[in-house]
Amino acid sequence: MPLISPLDYLAAFALAFVSGALVAACHCKYVGKVRRDVLARANEAPAHA
């Protein structure tokens, strides 16, 4: 079994961390957009009364 360099572990961790941060940021941005769209749609069309 070949030895794995600590730098390989560090690179893998850094890649996973950056990927996770990017996914989280995109998810938060998307959720914000959906909330804004829902509020805008709710304000333009009155609910059935």
C-alpha positions in Angstrom: 0.0 0.0 0.0 1.6 3.3 -1.0 2.0 6.0 1.6 -0.1 9.0 1.1 1.5 12.4 1.7 0.1 14.7 4.3 -0.1 17.3 1.6 -2.4 15.0 -0.4 -4.7 14.9 2.7 -4.5 18.7 3.0 -5.3 19.2 -0.7 -8.3 16.8 -0.5 -9.6 18.6 2.6 -9.1 22.0 1.0 -10.9 20.9 -2.2 -13.8 19.5 -0.2 -14.0 22.5 2.0 -14.0 25.0 -0.9 -16.6 22.9 -2.7 -18.8 22.8 0.4 -18.5 26.5 0.9 -19.4 27.2 -2.7 -22.5 24.9 -2.6 -23.6 26.5 0.7 -23.2 30.0 -0.8 -25.1 29.1 -3.9 -27.9 27.5 -1.9 -28.3 30.6 0.3 -28.4 32.8 -2.7 -31.0 30.6 -4.4 -33.1 30.5 -1.2 -33.0 34.3 -1.0 -34.1 34.6 -4.6 -37.0 32.2 -4.1 -38.1 34.1 -1.0 -38.0 37.4 -2.9 -39.9 35.9 -5.8 -42.6 34.5 -3.5 -43.0 37.8 -1.7 -43.2 39.8 -5.0 -45.8 37.4 -6.3 -47.8 37.5 -3.1 -47.8 41.3 -3.2 -48.9 41.6 -6.9 -51.8 39.2 -6.8 -54.3 39.5 -3.9 -55.3 36.3 -2.2 -58.8 34.9 -2.7 -61.1 36.5 -0.1 
